[in-house]
Each structure stands twice: as structure tokens, then as C-alpha cells.
Amino acid sequence: MVEEEEYEDILRRKYSRRAAISKGAAAGAIVGVGIVAGLVGYYAGSLGAPAAVTKTQTVTVTGTAAQTVTKTQTVTVTGTAAPPTVPAGLGPEDEPYIKAAEEFIAWIGDDTVLTPSQLREEVYHFVKASKPFRGTEIINMYEALPGAVWEEQNLAKWFERITGIKVRWEAMSNYETILKSYEDAKTKTGIYDVLGTDQDMHGFYILNKSALNLSAFMRDHPDLTPPYFDVDDIWAKGTYSYKGDIYAIHGQAPWIDTMYRRSWLTDPKNKEDFKKKYGYDLKTPLEYYIEARKYKTGKTKPEVEDDWTITKCEDIIEFFTRPEENRWGTLGCLRPGDHLGWLGDWLDDCFQFCSPAPYGTYPAEVSTLDPIITPWGCNTDKGALWGTSQAEGGTLDTDAGAKMYDFWLHYVPEHSPPKAREIDAVEAWTAWGVDGNYAVCPVMPHHFFPVFVGPESKVKGDFETAPLPVYEPWFHPLKPRGYVDPSGYIISAYSKNKEAAFLLITFLNSKAIDLKKNLEIGMTMRLSTMKHPKYRATDDTFGKYLTVFDVSGKYLYGTDGKWVIYPEAMSVARDAALEALERRLDGAETAKLVASRIDKWIKENGWYGRTVLE
């Protein structure tokens, strides 16, 4: 559990990676909503023709006395037409909720992966399952990222009208969501029924048993589980499950890729000059990755020398660094800030510090690697935290760690314009699209896609994505090949309204809604949405990000489940990296300094040798 002094220390400090990203992408995200919606349009749907009713009138028939005859005519019925069949268990008292369900079905239209009959079955489930909980009020806190904001703006009223359950929504920063999770684990009061979260905190919830075991809950409450919930449709299961049970429902999945200017890398003159200088063909990073996996006679595994590697990345960065043309190979970010901590959490997937996934599985399918985890190459043998240095069995201060810091803190800035020393990561990623004079960004989060297709973009129609490059000496085909950062919701283990809370989080991430939601915000967690033609139509607009997922999605990985000290360790790594910059340390010296500081913190705070997850 969280100790008193640990909690108080957390309250005094700020660690925010995703809040920083939110800051940089917020304006672009609003633009992106309109752009993606414009690509696919909306289908309002129809409730069908007006009902035919029988109406009795008295009329005069020529040549006879007045007499009463019956005529049938079509009239418009006020309100929503009743569905063809009402499920058992619903009656006249449910009419307002049935009406809301029908209007909701019409609002979704054909922007769903479900068939019309499946859609009606899914939506009516929430009408019926919520009957015992109508009038219940629950509290949902969430990080104000585009997906969750969209849910409050577009789904909150529908949920309340369909279920009769009232929801109080509280938007906050990523840092605040972390504090609320700590508070919930410490006080056990369940102030928040639903807590917005992302995969970084997954290990914390498991260790502290503060998140409801959703699998166990569904086994005990089968009547509350939507008919098309389909947990196997939600990918990256390792980020929300433990020992086969799920503890969160994730609805957004931004992942981290390489970004590059396609026209620069496919230009015939550039290709010719590159071949003369470096002795091999210039291709796009995606081409390198795919072609390394093509079948060749006698080939039994991917050949790393053919792959998209750190060496090729450095060559391309060097080749396109042309200050006299105001062109640069890349754009670094050395201004002091939290990114000096959490960027290492992403980059160690390039430099492959960790152990591979067990044979027969892929990184996206597991919640922990053994014994060396990501981030920072910490040794977690037998489920305990030991340290990140080689002295403690870790890998941070190896040649891989030295190369990572040399690449990140020295090579990239040296091939960037001077402003790289004055901006942070968020500013650099935004500038990559707005300035339009950089060849490649080795590590780029999908949060910034709206910027790249927005009105200020100079790369619109000419940016493309690929998996992260890998450091050749440490390459293994079952190690993570990219960072994925799913976010969604947990239910507090201490909530007094677990049933109502469960209905909310399954509604927000239902198959009924997911396609419509992600045609606007992107970053779905559902494989069925990724396969839908409407969603696939956005692939070219956003740099073939779905193509990249098709070929590398199973190799994506987030923060390891055993890294239960995520918030604190990020700040330790940040401060050590900043000190290394101030002291002008090289990559090897920086890796040793960061490893020693993390190890010291682990020991001084009672985590050394402490079992976290088995």
C-alpha cells in the first residue's frame, strides 16, 4: 500500500507527461474533429415511415343519407415510434427510456460496427439492466484529453436519458488523476466511483487492489454485461489485465511512431545522392521495416541490418541537415522539463533495454516482461524491484543506455536548428508540423495528428509514419517495437455504486458507439473499429497509421505492470538528465548517473527487493 510519507511526497510534486501533450495538442484536436468528421460525414438514420392509424369519420355519401364510414389514413405520430419488439422485462413505465434508446439508435445511424439488430439489442441492454439503479448518482473524474472530453460532450446526456443514472463529470489534468488514484488507494472511501486513468498506473492499481476486478465482477453480474462487450476485441490487453482478469476498460490508444516527410525520402535526386554517400538505398522507414520482413529463401527471422534502425535514422538525419537551405534532419528538445524523464520511457523501446515477451506471445499481450522491464531496464527478478544499473542486474548503464542518451541529448540536437535548446518535447512536435522543414522525427505521439492536418500545417499530405527504429546490437524480434499509451476508466474498489459505474464505462466504450466516436477522435482500442471501411478511409490522411498498426501493433508496449513507482521514478530520471546536461556529460556518463539516482531512490524509499507483482 501507499505509505504516509510516500503519499505526502506525491502531493508536493508534479509529474505530468500527458497533461503536457494535452497542452500542445488541444487546439489542433479541435481542428482535427472537424477534419475527420468531414472525411466520413454523418448518417442521421431514420425512424421509419409515419405509422398508419385507423380513423373514424362521418361523411355524406352522394345520393344517400349521411352515414358513418371507416377510412384509414396515414398520420404523423408525435414522438419516436416504438421499436418492433420490446424486450421482456420492459413495460409502460420504461417508455421515456425506450424513447431515448430509439433516438440514440437513430443518432448513431450506420456509424457502428454492429448490425441494426445487434445495435438495438446492445442499446436496449442498457435500458433494461439499469432499471434497479435509476436515480443513482455517480462521480466520474477523467483526464481532459480529446476522447474523454468528447464522451462528456456527446454521450453523457444519452447515458442519463437511457439509464436514468446521473453522472457528475470532473475534468482534470493527468497529474491530478494520479493524485486522485493515490488518494482513493489510501483513504478507501470511494469518493470517485469511476476514475479516468491510463496504462502507466496499471501496476499501481494491481499492487494496491484499488481498482475493481472487472472480470470477477462480470462473472458475478452476468446480467449487467452488454451482449457485444467482447473484451477480446479490445487490443493491448497487457495494459489493462493481470493474470487473465481485466481491471480497466481502455477506450483510446495513442501510440508512438517515427514520423517523416515522404516526398523528401522518395525524391529521385535525394535517393541518388544518399546512395553515393552511404552505400545503400534510401527508403522510407516503413519500407525498411516491411521489406526486412519479406520472405527470402533460407531466411528464418527478420534481419536487423535490413530493418529501420538507429544507424539508418542517424544517416537520414545527417543527410538532410542542410542549414544553408533551412532544412534540418530533425528537431530536438532540450529545455528543462518533465519530458526529460518520460521521453526515456518511450526511447528505451528503440534501444531495447528489456527482456523479450515469452515465446508464443507478443509484447501487446502481456502486462509484464521478465526479468528486465521497461522503462529504464529495471531488474525485477522474482517480481521484486532491484535496480536499473548493471550492479543490480539492470541494463540502463549498458552500451544501449549510453547510446540512447547520446542519441537523444547530443546527436539529435546537433542536427537541429538552435531553437532545439529552447523548446520542450511538446513544442518540438508541434513545430515539426507547423515549420515543415524537418526530415524525420524518430519519436512522435499520435496526439499531434490534428496539428499535421490542420490549417497551419506545412506537412499535410506529406507525412508518413513507421515503427520506431531499433538499436541493432540489442535487437530481438519479440521485444517492444513502439510505445502505446492506452487510457480509459477503472471503477474504484471502494465505490458504493459499482453496478451503475460498470454500466457507465461499458456504455462509453460499447461497440455500438466506438466507430462513431473514433471517426472524430481516432485512436480506437477496438479491433472491429480498426477494420471498418469508414475508419480505414482515414489511413492515408493520417500517414498510414493503420497500415503501421497492421504490421507492428502486436509489438507495441507501454509502461510495465511491475513499474509501480512510475510517477516518482519519472521525476528522478528527469532531474538526473537535467544535471547531466548542465555538467555536459556524454551518453555513457549520463546513463550511469540516471541509473545510480533511480537505484538510490528505490533503496531509500523501501522498494529494494520488495515484491510488487508476481
C-alpha positions in Angstrom: 0.0 0.0 0.0 1.0 3.7 -0.3 2.9 4.7 2.8 2.1 8.1 4.5 5.4 9.7 3.7 5.2 8.5 0.1 1.7 10.0 -0.4 2.7 13.3 1.2 5.7 13.5 -1.1 3.5 12.8 -4.1 1.2 15.7 -3.1 4.1 18.1 -3.1 5.4 17.3 -6.6 4.1 17.4 -10.1 4.7 14.8 -12.7 2.8 15.2 -16.0 3.6 13.7 -19.3 0.2 13.5 -20.9 -1.0 16.8 -19.5 1.9 18.4 -21.3 0.9 16.6 -24.5 -2.7 17.8 -24.0 -1.5 21.4 -23.8 0.3 21.2 -27.1 -2.4 19.3 -29.0 -5.6 20.8 -27.6 -6.1 23.4 -30.3 -5.2 21.0 -33.0 -7.5 18.4 -31.6 -10.5 20.7 -32.1 -9.4 21.3 -35.7 -9.0 17.5 -36.2 -12.5 16.7 -35.0 -13.9 18.8 -37.9 -11.5 17.4 -40.4 -12.1 13.7 -39.7 -15.8 14.2 -39.4 -15.7 16.0 -42.8 -13.9 13.0 -44.3 -16.6 10.5 -43.3 -19.8 12.5 -42.8 -22.7 11.5 -40.7 -25.7 9.5 -41.3 -28.7 10.7 -39.2 -30.6 7.5 -39.7 -34.4 7.2 -39.8 -37.1 6.0 -37.5 -39.1 4.8 -40.5 -42.3 6.0 -42.1 -45.1 7.5 -40.0 -47.4 4.9 -38.6 -50.7 4.1 -40.3 -53.7 4.5 -38.0 -57.4 3.8 -38.3 -59.6 6.9 -38.0 -63.4 7.0 -38.0 -65.2 9.9 -39.8 -68.8 10.8 -40.6 -69.2 11.7 -44.3 -72.0 12.4 -46.7 -72.3 9.8 -49.5 -73.9 11.2 -52.6 -77.5 10.1 -53.2 -78.0 8.6 -49.8 -78.4 9.8 -46.2 -75.5 10.7 -44.2 -73.8 7.6 -42.8 -70.7 6.7 -40.9 -67.8 5.0 -42.7 -64.4 4.0 -41.6 -61.3 5.4 -43.5 -57.7 4.5 -43.0 -55.1 7.3 -43.4 -51.5 7.9 -42.5 -50.8 10.5 -39.9 -47.6 11.6 -38.2 -47.3 10.2 -34.7 -45.8 12.7 -32.2 -42.5 11.4 -30.7 -40.4 8.4 -31.5 -42.1 5.3 -33.0 -42.0 2.3 -30.7 -39.4 -0.4 -31.7 -40.7 -3.5 -33.4 -40.4 -5.5 -30.2 -39.8 -4.5 -26.6 -37.6 -6.9 -24.7 -39.1 -8.9 -21.9 -38.9 -7.0 -18.6 -39.7 -3.6 -20.0 -43.2 -2.1 -19.8 -45.1 1.2 -19.9 -43.1 2.7 -17.0 -40.0 2.4 -19.2 -41.4 4.4 -22.1 -39.1 7.5 -21.6 -36.0 5.3 -21.6 -37.2 3.3 -24.6 -37.9 6.6 -26.5 -34.3 7.8 -25.6 -32.9 4.5 -26.8 -34.6 4.8 -30.2 -33.4 8.3 -30.6 -29.9 7.3 -29.7 -30.0 4.4 -32.3 -31.1 7.0 -34.9 -28.2 9.3 -33.9 -25.7 6.5 -34.3 -27.1 5.7 -37.7 -24.7 3.4 -39.6 -21.6 4.7 -37.9 -21.3 1.5 -35.9 -19.7 -1.9 -36.4 -22.9 -3.6 -35.3 -25.8 -4.7 -37.5 -29.1 -2.9 -37.0 -30.5 -5.8 -34.9 -27.3 -6.0 -32.8 -27.3 -2.3 -32.3 -30.8 -2.3 -30.9 -30.0 -5.3 -28.7 -26.9 -3.6 -27.3 -28.7 -0.3 -26.6 -31.8 -1.9 -25.1 -29.5 -3.8 -22.8 -28.7 -0.5 -21.0 -32.4 0.3 -20.7 -33.2 -3.0 -19.0 -30.0 -3.5 -17.0 -30.2 0.0 -15.4 -33.8 -0.4 -14.1 -32.8 -1.2 -10.5 -30.3 1.7 -10.5 -32.4 4.6 -11.9 -31.9 7.7 -9.8 -28.4 6.6 -8.7 -25.8 9.4 -8.9 -22.1 8.6 -9.6 -19.0 10.6 -9.9 -16.6 10.2 -12.8 -13.3 12.0 -12.9 -11.2 12.0 -16.1 -8.2 13.5 -17.8 -9.2 16.2 -20.2 -7.9 14.6 -23.3 -10.0 14.8 -26.6 -11.5 11.3 -26.3 -12.9 11.8 -22.7 -14.0 15.3 -23.5 -15.9 14.0 -26.5 -17.6 11.4 -24.3 -18.8 14.0 -21.8 -20.0 16.4 -24.5 -21.7 13.7 -26.7 -22.5 10.7 -24.6 -23.3 12.0 -21.1 -26.8 13.1 -21.8 -27.6 10.0 -23.8 -26.5 7.7 -20.9 -28.6 9.6 -18.4 -31.7 9.5 -20.6 -31.3 5.8 -21.5 -30.5 4.6 -18.0 -31.8 7.2 -15.5 -28.4 7.1 -13.8 -27.0 10.6 -13.1 -23.3 11.2 -13.7 -21.2 14.1 -12.3 -18.2 14.6 -14.6 -15.0 16.2 -13.3 -12.3 17.0 -15.8 -8.7 17.4 -14.6 -5.0 17.1 -15.6 -3.1 13.9 -15.8 -1.2 14.9 -12.6 -4.5 15.3 -10.8 -5.8 11.9 -11.9 -2.7 10.3 -10.4 -3.2 12.1 -7.1 -6.9 11.0 -7.0 -5.8 7.4 -7.6 -3.3 7.7 -4.7 -6.0 9.3 -2.5 -8.5 6.5 -3.4 -6.0 3.8 -2.5 -5.0 5.5 0.7 -8.4 6.5 2.1 -10.5 3.6 0.7 -13.6 5.9 0.7 -14.6 5.6 -3.0 -15.2 9.3 -3.4 -15.0 8.8 -7.1 -16.9 5.8 -8.5 -15.1 6.0 -11.8 -11.5 7.1 -12.2 -10.0 8.1 -15.5 -6.6 6.6 -16.0 -4.0 5.3 -18.4 -1.8 2.3 -18.6 1.1 4.0 -16.6 -0.8 3.4 -13.4 -1.9 -0.2 -14.1 0.7 -1.8 -11.8 -0.2 0.6 -9.0 -3.8 -0.5 -9.1 -2.9 -4.1 -9.1 -0.5 -3.7 -6.2 -2.9 -1.7 -4.1 -6.0 -3.6 -5.1 -7.7 -0.2 -5.5 -9.3 -1.0 -8.9 -12.3 -3.3 -9.2 -11.5 -6.7 -10.8 -13.9 -6.3 -13.7 -13.7 -9.9 -14.8 -14.7 -11.1 -11.4 -17.5 -8.5 -11.3 -18.8 -9.7 -14.7 -18.8 -13.3 -13.5 -20.9 -12.3 -10.5 -23.2 -10.0 -12.5 -23.7 -11.5 -16.0 -27.0 -9.6 -16.4 -25.0 -6.3 -16.4 -22.6 -7.3 -19.2 -23.6 -5.9 -22.6 -24.2 -8.6 -25.2 -21.5 -7.3 -27.5 -18.9 -6.1 -24.9 -16.4 -8.6 -26.4 -13.2 -8.0 -24.3 -11.1 -9.9 -26.9 -12.0 -7.0 -29.4 -10.0 -4.6 -27.2 -6.3 -4.9 -28.0 -3.2 -4.3 -25.9 -4.7 -6.5 -23.2 -1.5 -6.4 -21.3 -2.1 -2.8 -20.4 -5.3 -3.4 -18.5 -5.2 -7.1 -17.4 -3.4 -9.2 -14.9 -3.4 -13.0 -14.6 -6.2 -13.1 -17.2 -8.5 -10.7 -15.4 -9.2 -7.2 -16.6 -9.1 -4.1 -14.3 -9.8 -1.2 -16.7 -11.6 -0.6 -19.9 -9.4 1.4 -22.2 -11.1 3.5 -25.0 -8.2 5.5 -26.5 -4.9 4.1 -27.8 -2.4 6.7 -29.0 0.9 5.1 -29.8 4.3 6.4 -30.6 5.8 6.1 -34.1 8.5 7.6 -36.3 7.3 10.4 -38.4 8.9 11.6 -41.7 8.5 13.6 -44.9 7.6 11.1 -47.6 8.4 13.4 -50.5 11.9 14.1 -49.2 12.8 10.4 -48.8 11.3 9.3 -52.1 12.8 12.2 -54.2 15.0 10.6 -57.0 17.8 13.1 -56.6 17.9 12.6 -52.8 17.9 8.8 -53.3 20.8 9.0 -55.8 22.9 11.3 -53.6 22.2 9.2 -50.5 23.3 6.0 -52.2 26.6 7.6 -53.2 27.3 8.9 -49.7 26.2 5.9 -47.5 26.4 3.0 -49.9 22.8 1.7 -49.5 19.4 2.7 -50.8 17.4 5.5 -49.2 13.9 4.2 -48.5 11.1 5.3 -46.2 11.3 3.9 -42.6 8.1 2.0 -43.3 9.6 0.4 -46.4 12.7 -0.6 -44.4 10.5 -2.2 -41.8 8.2 -4.1 -44.2 11.0 -5.3 -46.5 13.0 -6.6 -43.6 10.1 -9.0 -43.0 9.6 -10.2 -46.5 10.3 -13.8 -47.2 13.7 -14.7 -48.7 15.0 -18.1 -49.4 16.7 -19.5 -46.4 15.6 -16.7 -44.2 14.2 -17.7 -40.8 13.8 -14.4 -39.0 13.8 -10.6 -39.6 17.3 -9.4 -40.4 18.0 -6.3 -38.3 20.5 -4.9 -40.8 17.7 -4.6 -43.3 15.3 -3.0 -40.8 14.6 0.6 -39.7 17.5 1.0 -37.3 19.1 3.8 -35.3 22.1 3.7 -37.7 19.8 4.4 -40.7 17.9 7.0 -38.6 21.2 8.8 -37.9 22.3 8.7 -41.5 19.0 10.2 -42.7 19.1 12.9 -40.1 22.7 13.8 -41.1 21.9 13.7 -44.8 19.0 16.1 -44.6 20.7 18.6 -42.2 21.3 21.5 -44.5 21.3 24.8 -42.6 22.1 26.7 -45.7 18.7 25.6 -47.2 16.9 26.0 -43.8 16.4 22.2 -43.8 17.2 20.0 -40.9 17.4 16.3 -40.3 15.2 16.5 -37.1 14.2 18.8 -34.2 15.4 18.1 -30.7 14.1 19.4 -27.3 16.4 20.3 -24.5 14.5 22.9 -22.5 14.3 21.7 -18.8 11.0 19.9 -18.1 9.2 16.7 -17.3 9.9 15.4 -20.9 13.5 14.7 -19.8 12.0 12.0 -17.7 9.2 10.4 -19.6 10.8 10.6 -23.0 13.2 7.9 -21.8 10.2 5.7 -21.1 9.5 5.8 -24.8 13.0 5.8 -26.2 14.0 2.6 -24.3 11.7 0.8 -26.7 14.1 1.9 -29.5 17.2 0.8 -27.6 15.6 -2.4 -26.4 16.7 -2.5 -22.8 14.1 -5.0 -21.7 13.6 -8.7 -21.9 11.6 -10.1 -24.8 8.0 -11.3 -24.5 7.7 -15.0 -23.8 7.7 -17.2 -26.9 4.2 -17.8 -28.1 3.1 -14.2 -27.1 3.7 -10.7 -28.2 4.5 -7.6 -26.2 1.0 -6.1 -26.5 -0.5 -9.2 -25.0 1.4 -9.3 -21.7 1.4 -7.0 -18.7 5.0 -7.6 -17.6 8.3 -8.7 -19.0 10.7 -10.9 -17.1 13.1 -10.2 -15.6 14.2 -6.9 -17.2 11.4 -4.4 -17.7 10.7 -1.1 -19.5 11.2 1.7 -18.5 14.8 2.1 -17.6 15.8 -1.6 -17.8 15.0 -2.3 -14.2 15.7 -5.8 -12.9 12.5 -7.2 -11.4 13.6 -10.8 -10.9 11.1 -12.8 -8.9 8.6 -9.9 -9.0 10.7 -7.5 -6.9 12.3 -4.2 -7.7 16.1 -4.4 -7.6 17.5 -1.6 -9.7 18.4 -0.3 -13.1 22.2 -0.4 -13.0 24.3 -3.4 -14.1 25.4 -3.7 -10.5 21.8 -4.5 -9.6 21.1 -6.7 -12.6 19.6 -3.9 -14.7 20.5 -2.6 -18.2 20.3 1.2 -18.1 24.0 1.9 -17.8 25.0 -0.6 -20.6 26.0 0.5 -24.1 22.3 0.6 -25.0 21.6 3.2 -22.3 24.8 5.1 -23.3 23.7 5.1 -26.9 20.2 6.2 -26.0 21.3 9.3 -24.1 24.0 10.1 -26.7 21.3 9.9 -29.5 18.7 11.9 -27.6 20.7 14.5 -25.8 23.5 15.0 -28.3 23.1 13.7 -31.8 19.5 14.9 -32.3 20.1 18.4 -31.0 23.4 18.7 -33.0 21.3 18.1 -36.2 18.6 20.5 -35.2 18.2 24.3 -35.5 19.3 26.4 -32.5 15.8 26.6 -31.1 16.0 22.9 -30.1 17.8 24.1 -26.9 14.9 26.4 -26.1 11.9 24.2 -26.5 10.4 21.1 -24.8 9.1 18.0 -26.5 5.5 19.3 -27.0 6.7 22.4 -28.7 9.1 20.4 -30.9 6.4 18.0 -32.0 4.1 20.9 -32.8 6.8 22.8 -34.7 7.6 19.6 -36.7 4.3 20.1 -38.5 4.0 23.8 -38.4 7.5 24.7 -39.6 7.7 21.9 -42.2 11.5 21.9 -42.6 12.5 18.7 -40.8 13.1 15.3 -42.4 12.3 12.9 -39.6 11.0 12.8 -36.0 12.3 9.5 -34.5 9.6 9.5 -31.7 6.3 11.1 -32.4 3.0 10.6 -30.5 -0.3 10.4 -32.4 -1.8 13.1 -30.2 -0.4 15.6 -32.8 -2.1 14.3 -35.9 -4.7 17.1 -35.7 -1.8 19.6 -35.9 -0.4 17.9 -39.0 -3.7 18.0 -40.9 -4.8 21.4 -39.6 -4.8 24.8 -41.3 -1.3 25.8 -40.1 0.4 22.6 -41.2 3.1 22.6 -43.7 3.3 18.8 -43.9 -0.3 18.0 -44.7 -0.5 15.2 -47.2 3.3 14.6 -47.0 3.8 13.0 -43.6 4.0 9.3 -43.0 4.6 7.0 -40.0 6.6 3.9 -39.3 7.5 1.8 -36.3 10.3 3.1 -34.0 13.9 2.4 -35.1 15.8 -0.2 -33.2 19.4 -0.3 -31.8 20.9 -3.2 -33.7 23.2 -4.8 -31.0 20.2 -5.3 -28.7 17.5 -6.2 -31.2 15.2 -9.1 -30.5 12.1 -9.8 -32.6 9.9 -10.2 -29.5 11.0 -7.0 -27.8 8.7 -4.0 -27.8 8.9 -2.0 -31.0 6.9 1.0 -30.0 5.2 2.7 -27.0 1.5 2.6 -26.6 -0.4 4.7 -24.1 -4.0 3.5 -23.7 -6.4 5.4 -21.5 -9.8 4.8 -20.2 -11.5 4.1 -16.9 -11.3 2.0 -13.7 -14.0 1.5 -11.1 -12.9 2.2 -7.5 -12.8 -1.0 -5.5 -14.4 1.1 -2.8 -17.3 2.6 -4.8 -20.7 2.1 -3.3 -22.2 2.2 -6.8 -20.3 -0.4 -8.7 -23.2 -1.6 -10.8 -24.1 1.9 -12.1 -20.4 2.7 -12.6 -20.0 -0.5 -14.6 -22.9 0.4 -16.9 -21.3 3.8 -17.5 -17.9 2.6 -18.5 -19.2 -0.2 -20.7 -21.6 2.3 -22.4 -18.8 4.8 -23.1 -16.8 2.1 -24.8 -19.5 0.0 -26.3 -19.2 -1.5 -29.8 -22.4 0.4 -30.6 -20.6 3.8 -30.2 -16.9 3.2 -30.8 -16.8 3.7 -34.6 -18.8 7.0 -34.4 -16.6 8.3 -31.6 -13.3 7.4 -33.3 -14.3 8.8 -36.7 -13.9 12.1 -34.8 -11.1 11.5 -32.3 -9.2 8.5 -33.7 -7.1 6.2 -31.6 -9.6 3.4 -31.1 -8.9 0.4 -28.8 -11.3 -1.9 -30.7 -10.1 -4.1 -33.5 -13.5 -4.2 -35.1 -13.4 -0.4 -35.5 -9.9 -0.6 -37.0 -11.2 -3.0 -39.6 -14.2 -1.0 -40.6 -14.1 0.6 -44.1 -15.0 4.1 -42.7 -12.2 4.0 -40.3 -9.8 2.6 -42.8 -10.5 5.5 -45.0 -8.6 7.8 -42.7 -5.3 5.8 -43.1 -3.8 8.0 -45.9 -4.9 11.2 -44.3 -3.0 10.3 -41.1 0.2 9.0 -42.6 -0.7 5.3 -42.9 -1.0 4.9 -39.2 -3.4 2.0 -39.6 -1.1 0.3 -42.0 1.7 0.6 -39.4 -0.6 -0.8 -36.8 -1.4 -3.8 -39.1 2.2 -4.7 -39.4 3.5 -3.8 -35.9 0.6 -3.4 -33.5 1.3 -6.6 -31.6 4.8 -5.3 -30.8 3.6 -2.2 -29.0 4.1 -2.0 -25.3 3.6 0.6 -22.6 4.9 1.0 -19.0 5.5 -2.4 -17.5 3.0 -3.5 -14.9 5.8 -4.0 -12.3 6.9 -0.4 -12.6 4.6 0.6 -9.7 6.7 3.6 -8.9 6.0 5.3 -12.2 5.3 8.9 -11.1 8.2 9.2 -8.6 10.8 7.5 -10.9 10.0 9.8 -13.8 10.9 12.8 -11.7 14.1 11.2 -10.5 15.2 10.4 -14.1 14.2 13.9 -15.2 16.3 15.6 -12.6 19.3 13.4 -13.3 19.1 14.0 -17.1 19.0 17.8 -16.5 22.0 17.6 -14.2 23.9 15.6 -16.9 23.1 18.3 -19.5 24.3 21.0 -17.1 27.6 19.1 -16.4 28.0 18.3 -20.2 28.2 14.6 -19.6 28.4 12.2 -22.5 25.9 9.4 -23.1 27.7 6.8 -21.0 28.2 9.2 -18.1 24.5 10.2 -18.3 23.3 6.6 -18.3 25.4 5.9 -15.2 24.2 9.0 -13.4 20.5 8.3 -14.1 20.8 4.6 -13.1 22.5 5.5 -9.9 19.9 8.0 -8.9 17.0 5.7 -9.6 18.7 2.9 -7.7 19.3 5.2 -4.8 15.7 6.3 -4.7 14.5 2.6 -4.8 16.7 1.8 -1.8 15.9 4.9 0.2 12.2 4.6 -0.2 11.8 1.0 0.9 11.3 -0.6 -2.5 14.6 -2.5 -2.8 13.9 -6.2 -3.0 10.2 -5.6 -2.4 7.8 -7.9 -4.3 5.4 -5.9 -6.4 3.8 -8.3 -8.9 4.5 -11.9 -9.3 
